[in-house]
Amino acid sequence: MAATAIERLHRRSLGIRRALGPIAEARGMARGMLWTGAGITLVFVLLAIFAPVLSPYGFDQYQAGGRRFAQLAHPGHGHILGTTVQSTDVLSRIVWGTQTELEVVGLALAFGLVIGVPLGLIAGYFGGLFDRAAVLFMDAMFAFPPLLLAIVIAFLLGSSVSSGVLVAALAITITYVPQYFRVVRNHVISVREEPYVEAARALGAKPFTILRKYVFFNVVQNVPVIATLNAADAVLTLTALGFLGYGVQPTQGAEWGYDVSRAVSDAASGIWWTGLFPGLAIVLLVTGLTLVGEGLNETINPVLRKRSIRRVDFAAPSLEPSTEILEP
Amino acid sequence: MNQTGPSLKRYAITRLALVVPMVFILLTLVFLLMRVAPGNPVSAALGGHAPPAVIKAISHQLGYDKPVYVQYAHYLGQIIRGNFGTTISDRRSVGSIILVNGAATLELTFFALIVAIVVGVLVGLVSGRFRDSPIDAGGRLFGIVVYATPVFFLGMLAQLVFGIWLNWLPTSDQASPITEALLQTHTNIFFIDAIIDGNWTALKDIVEHLILPATTLGIVYGGVFIRLIRINVIRTLKEDYIEAARARGINERSVVYRHAFRNALVPVITVVGLSIALLLGGAILTETTFNWPGIGHELYVYLQNRDYAAVQGIVVVFALVVVAASIVIDFATAFIDPRVRY
């Protein structure tokens, strides 16, 4: 009993290691991008976790010790990044905002994967009417500008779901499900005809066993790339929703996009700190996530991949020596 | 590569045949989405304070008191006839919103697209050509940072720097009030109307208003092109025919410019088509940031007013534009790329 559990754990860790393999294999610029991105992302994750400790004030706190903070105070004394029209501390709003952004993005990714990947697996493997209907439906979803779809969903859910985080996460999820579905389904279709899948089928393995044991791990390797790139995109969508006043409401938490929307009117009178800092936070977080995604893409995608290869002495020279890094 | 592939004609017929069910699903989706919203749409659009008798009368007038399937059939029938409905809050027809505000959106997105292509193609080509050099690293970083910048944030910075601090350009609206009042309407596209009349002062004013929003949207949108063109150049430079060109002793410059770049640019058409949706999404934000009176801005206002009929009409139009663009692009690529044509 215990032995099988350990064995299963071991097998699972092999799967994880296989999925993480590309990170160790990354070379050159891809490696730099991957690590820089991971570093930036890690900083934001830590910021979100330790927000209660790191943030000088609450996200909507406008006074301390009975004294109201100055309105639109310049960055500097007392408030490193200044204060807003509502007298809230800009730095605190950014730190607490990290929590909001990561919560929503994490939820949206989880929902998207849980819905999109199984649908893609089933549609791709079994084909038939379900596959056709699903493809048609997903293609129709693709015709909506993603942001438009997210806005409409957030608008519709806004009045019935009270948690802004959940509203935003669901709105973003709906825009990404078609992507996961497409990538997974198309990959499954090519894997389905591979000899090892046919062999498993010939041995009498049940369809779901085949899906779980043979197809899943071969298909799922692409998912981290899309997931990280989507995470970057999700931050942008979330901030866009916040900018337009949908999703996370001002009373529920700090949201960078909302802060920038308030700052647009400040900008008209030359006030820059209320918008610049939350905006930079968005740029930095999205850049970090994109670097991870692009780095992964470059190491996983065979067209772009550069990996270290062992030098083998063949008589014939390689056709493309310049595109590969040779390591002794 | 594709010897047994379908002919262009067959391809066109299949492609068009596939659109019909897709548009149908799309229309149904929008309809259902708008019906699952809680509350009476008429009451919501009138601010929730209108007397019940008024709400009842307007609901009856607009057909909201009929069973859902009757409403659905009516809705489909009207759209087939090109009628996208009437807004509840201010009783405008969605058709006129498309004509008037759509023209403003078209003006903005057209110039943004030009900026995007110029920026994206230049940076993308150079990055791909000098792969893994410092130039490439710089180009890629630019691409990533530009992609990571929300269009409304870049817009705010542009307003701050060029509008407020330097005081070079106006930061909102499509034209000054005086230009708007004096300009004769021919096409609703201000830029073209001014040219038709030869009204150069108006044109100068219009261009000044256009620069910040179009450049903002164009730069952000250009990030999409940088990535794809760079990858295409890299991919093309690995192709056999490039190797063959080199083997024939054609000098490297010529190989890169005449063989690699040209072929790397063919997919740009596809990308433009695929990213029309992205551009329209970006337009919603740009228009809101710069108070640009386009469809996106109208959508924002109608959402604020909870006008379901207006939102439904505008969303349908957006989706149909994307579908139409994707068909046009598919045909164009099939026409240009010999591998699809045969």
Boltz contact constraints between the chains, C-beta under 6 A:
constraints:
  - contact:
      token1: [A, 29]
      token2: [B, 132]
      max_distance: 6.0
  - contact:
      token1: [A, 136]
      token2: [B, 21]
      max_distance: 6.0
  - contact:
      token1: [A, 139]
      token2: [B, 22]
      max_distance: 6.0
  - contact:
      token1: [A, 140]
      token2: [B, 22]
      max_distance: 6.0
  - contact:
      token1: [A, 140]
      token2: [B, 25]
      max_distance: 6.0
  - contact:
      token1: [A, 140]
      token2: [B, 26]
      max_distance: 6.0
  - contact:
      token1: [A, 143]
      token2: [B, 26]
      max_distance: 6.0
  - contact:
      token1: [A, 143]
      token2: [B, 319]
      max_distance: 6.0
  - contact:
      token1: [A, 143]
      token2: [B, 322]
      max_distance: 6.0
  - contact:
      token1: [A, 143]
      token2: [B, 323]
      max_distance: 6.0
  - contact:
      token1: [A, 144]
      token2: [B, 319]
      max_distance: 6.0
  - contact:
      token1: [A, 145]
      token2: [B, 277]
      max_distance: 6.0
  - contact:
      token1: [A, 145]
      token2: [B, 280]
      max_distance: 6.0
  - contact:
      token1: [A, 145]
      token2: [B, 281]
      max_distance: 6.0
  - contact:
      token1: [A, 147]
      token2: [B, 281]
      max_distance: 6.0
  - contact:
      token1: [A, 148]
      token2: [B, 281]
      max_distance: 6.0
  - contact:
      token1: [A, 148]
      token2: [B, 318]
      max_distance: 6.0
  - contact:
      token1: [A, 155]
      token2: [B, 303]
      max_distance: 6.0
  - contact:
      token1: [A, 156]
      token2: [B, 37]
      max_distance: 6.0
  - contact:
      token1: [A, 159]
      token2: [B, 38]
      max_distance: 6.0
  - contact:
      token1: [A, 160]
      token2: [B, 38]
      max_distance: 6.0
  - contact:
      token1: [A, 236]
      token2: [B, 150]
      max_distance: 6.0
  - contact:
      token1: [A, 239]
      token2: [B, 150]
      max_distance: 6.0
  - contact:
      token1: [A, 240]
      token2: [B, 285]
      max_distance: 6.0
  - contact:
      token1: [A, 243]
      token2: [B, 152]
      max_distance: 6.0
  - contact:
      token1: [A, 260]
      token2: [B, 153]
      max_distance: 6.0
  - contact:
      token1: [A, 264]
      token2: [B, 156]
      max_distance: 6.0
  - contact:
      token1: [A, 267]
      token2: [B, 156]
      max_distance: 6.0
  - contact:
      token1: [A, 267]
      token2: [B, 159]
      max_distance: 6.0
  - contact:
      token1: [A, 267]
      token2: [B, 160]
      max_distance: 6.0
  - contact:
      token1: [A, 270]
      token2: [B, 164]
      max_distance: 6.0
  - contact:
      token1: [A, 272]
      token2: [B, 160]
      max_distance: 6.0
  - contact:
      token1: [A, 275]
      token2: [B, 156]
      max_distance: 6.0
  - contact:
      token1: [A, 279]
      token2: [B, 153]
      max_distance: 6.0
  - contact:
      token1: [A, 282]
      token2: [B, 150]
      max_distance: 6.0
  - contact:
      token1: [A, 283]
      token2: [B, 148]
      max_distance: 6.0
  - contact:
      token1: [A, 283]
      token2: [B, 149]
      max_distance: 6.0
  - contact:
      token1: [A, 286]
      token2: [B, 148]
      max_distance: 6.0
  - contact:
      token1: [A, 287]
      token2: [B, 144]
      max_distance: 6.0
  - contact:
      token1: [A, 287]
      token2: [B, 145]
      max_distance: 6.0
  - contact:
      token1: [A, 287]
      token2: [B, 148]
      max_distance: 6.0
  - contact:
      token1: [A, 290]
      token2: [B, 144]
      max_distance: 6.0
  - contact:
      token1: [A, 290]
      token2: [B, 148]
      max_distance: 6.0
  - contact:
      token1: [A, 303]
      token2: [B, 235]
      max_distance: 6.0
